[in-house]
Amino acid sequence: MEKNRELFQTYCSNCNASLKGGFCHNCGQRVRDNSDRSLGPLIGDFLNNIFFFDSRFILSLRYLIQFPSKITVEFLEGKRKKFISPVTLFLFFNLIYFFVSPLSDYSLSLYDQTYSQPYSVWTKDWVDIKLENTGLDDQAYGVIYQNASDNISKSIMIINVPIIAIFIYIMAFRRRQFYFDSLIFSFHFFSLFIGSWVMLDWVGSLIDFFAGQDDSIVSKISFYLFAFLIPLFYAIMGIKKFMNISWYWSFFAGIGVMIAVNLANLIYRFIIFILTFLVT
């Protein structure tokens, strides 16, 4: 009886709105027969919600890779329904990064944090005091620090985006008067930036496997291609469309975008150190 009642339901089970088709016009929930207890729909919902495998995701990914900043400009023009949100797109790449973690620059060792950074004049003194108070040596604490730093750095990678957006806004404020615009550009650009480094890790591993060594010429070319040339090319192409400027100025603005990423990285490293230092 429950099965038959569900087949002829006239009200949405989720919001009780009157049904006029296969989907609720009020909340959007699909009308389904509760007699269908198969795993297929459940797995499909899981993939859609976690990995965003729908037409909007595919289109967003295609625009991001093939047309630098076109997704940004169209999103800001109000064409938002056709794309997934910039935050969702970023979280997808961040999820991949979480498992791959190819960027050691985003989780520096304790030694690098205390000796090779512009702020090391402070961090070294803080670490020395902690070692004295805890009785640990630098090697023992370094292991504890690294484990915590790796987890924290992956979890708050998104902090880079609003920092980058500040520098983009300073460059673009005459043509893009809202910080929001620069924030959307930064979400899209940093998503591709992370994706390029992830590809570097995968391609580099593949090259090393076939070359039989870790330091081949092809491997070095691959490193510079994915680590610098692709992000720089995308930055130049993207900032040109975002700011609507000439190729001449877009070249320097693209370099400015890469500088912004590195400055954000420096600030991010310091934030990671403070958070890791406080929890270890």
Steps between C-alpha positions, in 0.01 A plus 500: 500500500785738582648436157175581318438814707844632412448442129199735502625761747374851432709684761876532538634283781760764580302830514137389450457718190255384237672293231463585132761277341807291562660767720361720775465858371559634851811319631618315190493151651445222251185292533602138553322175562596380848483144368835567328749393765791437262847642562522665158312824584677523836846468342398748229397756760827445684708563189298807406529654845864413569664511160256732319486277192222679316481713186577821691816352646622376162425838339671688785809279475512544121471878525761513774758311295418603145392865535702688764271726708200454270328315782584790732368771267180312416441422867536868588267593212229295672524171307532300819250220456707337224807464728565351840602757758866613508525372858373155401744486209785595731396237755512234229865582420578538869359151561739358240787696651410366844581146384786580261669786688770581240589846631758487776504882494159500668618293795859588579714302739578640842857569386383706202252690713763595755799568274403583140196730517487881533317457832746240635653762728185457713416135446845377602474672838151356555616147417806531725277598792262209431786249483636630827161476670407155365843336517474378141787520253455663160475166316228357722298819491561529124318171439207605719491839331508357145211259557280777639612749235410265214145456627443867578645623170263280299198595708533879468641530148203724420661781702726564202206610285386816686865598549570470127179693431629796701800535270288444188258768618786748545604439139151497352300748711478760220328248275348271763376714785369217716720272708245226432605495133865448592397230746320303228800536269726375779282195568516401135869577453614325818290196410690468173827573680443209738387282209820577308716392794296183545557421131870563557502235771320246283692572178831514689438160657410356161813644336724371780344155467576473128834681520616284790645799687382794707706772334453469125501796261139428404408504869659843542319634195174364639566671832551845348205450265241416766651697788564830323420524128140375505399713804677805352336450160162464665564807718583714194204373298264514797587847627472638145138389472420581862632858477438546126850636435752477215745215456785730600354581840360152550853358490606713797165450673541123459840519667327703770251216552784254549666738746166524684490120529850494645427782746183319609708185538741683730216627719340156494821335617517733797136426588571126475798536731299689763212251495730197505715653774192558715365144470830312549 
